[in-house]
């Protein structure tokens, strides 16, 4: 077995665009209220891109922060993975564009679409890359401009989403005790729930022709209540399973970092798992749901604020369109 074969998160970073959209701002766009949004979702504000800012621009800033945190340069990277459902373009891939913006070329660059679970899906890919090629230096970014697919006439969805990017740099590590070691990843998917959460307009199932007018299908459509229940159930069960198969218990978890979709979902998952307060990371109030960017933004913030001291165990979990869901264990 190669001595570098433990995948280890060496650096984390995130970026959110400057412009903030508050609940009060939304009150001017749709029939809603700060009170409704706060009590139903916990969201107070979200960051949204400036005109012309694409997913790769957010990814670039998050990548630079993660590289700086790792003490590495873009030239050190061997692989770039971007998890996103809102890439700059269908083709080229966001990861290719990001590579160019980082001033490098010739690396492996690929995008991953697993919606809000995209970062966890990416982590498993990273582990596979390190297992296959232990000298690899892999950049994994979750980057979304969800507001590019937000229907500002639909109050049931437009209050939920925000833009942002979070990144990690992962390398092989010879020492199992090194900080940031990814102990395990566990992933699931089920296409049976596809129509409960989808964006189809302009894709191959619903192609646009010249002159077509964009309709609701161009934007995120979601059956909120159904998604809510499935999200809670799935994140709870996958979290339990990953702990159990690693011989760990909930008492070993220092911090739960769940996908930040809705504070009620986060609280319900925490409660079912027996975790609350300081042991559950919450930033949905400031960023809303940033899909694939949500877990890595929360991870980067949690590390930067000292919530993951040496030796602590982080339990990451997410649920999103597809449906996809999963969990990861990282020892810092
Ligand atoms: N402001 C005011 N009223 C609203 C708003 C709004 N923004 N949105 C909906 N309402 C109204 C509805 O019209 C409805 O009114 P009615 O009773 O007169 O019909 C009422 O509020 C209740 O609506 P519900 O949809 O039942 O509200 P609910 O409590 O379920 O909350 C929400 C809706 C926030 C979308 C919730 O279902 C949710 O968070 N679902 C999960 C979303 C999620 O987790 N996604 C994550 C995975 S996918 C991803 O991240 C991309």
Boltz pocket constraint, residues with backbone or C-beta under 6 A from the ligand:
constraints:
  - pocket:
      binder: B
      contacts: [[A, 31], [A, 32], [A, 33], [A, 36], [A, 37], [A, 40], [A, 41], [A, 115], [A, 116], [A, 155], [A, 156], [A, 157], [A, 159], [A, 197], [A, 223], [A, 224], [A, 225], [A, 226], [A, 227], [A, 228], [A, 231], [A, 261], [A, 262], [A, 265], [A, 289], [A, 291], [A, 319], [A, 320], [A, 321]]
      max_distance: 6.0
